């Protein structure tokens, strides 16, 4: 069965610095998709960035980038130049290929606090 | 651009009462639709998915049911609420390619007393 683990319960950083959030996953599939979502204080869940397992290049979107280490089953999220509004809960999620169920396996989330 | 609207924003209901939550997506034809649930302070768990009108598959048994009466509408309901139904319900959509990203609605916060 799939499993996604986020070991960092919470992180606190000073704004304008860089933060890395860890995520490791377990799957038997050779093809899978990894996602990072952000949950704001209102509860809204916002898609940030994804990595397809067959792609070697790390994904980058705006000030979000990924550190994909396939041999370690690891997909870290890097946020550069953090802003106060980046404070949120960040979820790592995995989706296996070959199904059309839309099932994402989520980690437990990491609470990020960005302080002035 | 696609938009996804969930209603109501929040509900406070009594144990044993019925419930109906809704979700509408605009700007996308024939999307895959999903219901997810999040316990307070917890992670997200998929409840149902639907790839076409009239067809809904259950992923977990939580004494809830779902229906897709229209291409752009997904309904979550139950005739008798339990305390354990409290939490945050999120509707999501994706295109029919099974590799596509899920996009979530703003959610409905349900409190069962």
Interface residues (C-beta under 8 A of the other chain):
Chain A: X33 X35 X37 X42 X43 X44 X45 X46 X47 X50 X52 X91 X93 X95 X97 X98 X99 X100 X101 X102 X103 X104 X106 X107 X108 X109
Chain B: X32 X34 X36 X42 X43 X44 X45 X46 X49 X51 X57 X59 X88 X90 X92 X94 X96 X98 X99 X101 X102 X103 X104 X106 X107 X109
